[in-house]
Amino acid sequence: MGEQQQGSDGYGIRGTIRGSAPVPLSVLDLATVGKGLTAADALRTSVEIAKTAETRGYHRMWVAEHHSMPGVASSSPAVILAHLAAFTRTLRLGSGGVMLPNHAPLVIAEQFGTLEALAPGRIDLGLGRAPGTDGATAAALRRTATLHEGADEFPQQLAELTRFLDDGFPDGHAYGRIHAIPGPVQGSAEGGVQSAARPSVWLLGSSGFSAQLAGMLGLPFSFAHHFSAANTVPALALYRESFRPSAVLDRPYASIGVAALAAEDPEQARRQVLAGALSMLRLRTGRPGLVPTPEEAEAYAYSPAERDFVDSWLVNIVHGDPETVRTGLDELVARTGADELVITANAHTPEVRLRSYGLIADAYGFPKDITEETAAG
């Protein structure tokens, strides 16, 4: 099987299916920081992953907003995306996601308008309503003691952000004279001034709230299967049932984030994902830190409750040799009906994560260097 164009919509929502993949494959990167490594190491790895994703034919790469987590260096998605844009030419880049209640909508419109100007036609603005951190840190970000206040106002914030992106406040509105720059107010190429195009807006979620809202608004939706697997099928069903055609989409489009790690040696894959599972265990029990080494994860004295958590966490990580991972991803697409897989690899060792994306591309028969193929074509 060669390349198959899934659809073209001007928003980069439907991409090219390469090789024998059932749907387009993409990447979610958290800029994870392993024990003994630094944030600089993690961000350099993110650049290398972006280069690999572009040359091997992945559709997009997203980075996620997290705060006060030593093992995650992606606290500022817009900054990271600007850096990745400088090292790529065709790969779509975006947030998976920006936690909108942490920010003023105007600021996000300005940041992503700037990104769209830097990398025209390549920017996705994925939005979530969770804090991406603990309650105390969320309060510091939002300058409020009420954690749920921002989340409850998410639809209003989204509407405000959309109007800033479109320069769409009506005359007489309090914000009617405010413009997000770069943005539509600067005109068009025909008028002699080149304005930034609108970034592609997605809603992200791990429950039914954002799924239903995305459907009602006719927006693409991405579900966090990698940490809320039990809710995936119900949330996607709710999204599809709620969907109303819009100027963006004429039919539902849902991606899912999936944790996957491939290695030539299945035991190596198991050891690496165990390190990621221990990192998540510590995060969930209020002890966030750097991602431990595989040796530390193997030597850790798990209590029965901790062992149950780790075992249940590992069940939802597709890992093993490349063919095993391919089979697991194919089964996930068949079970969920996802239109796109956004693959994340949470492991200690940067080289292992980078290698995994290459092995998964190999398993699906992706070209060795799609950029050379494109140039030749």
Beta strands, then each sheet from edge to edge (+ up, - down):
strand 1: 4-5
strand 2: 16-17
strand 3: 25-29
strand 4: 60-63
strand 5: 92-99
strand 6: 123-128
strand 7: 200-205
strand 8: 221-223
strand 9: 254-262
strand 10: 318-320
strand 11: 340-344
sheet 1: 1+ 2-
sheet 2: 10+ 9+ 8+ 7+ 6+ 5+ 4+ 3+ 11+
end
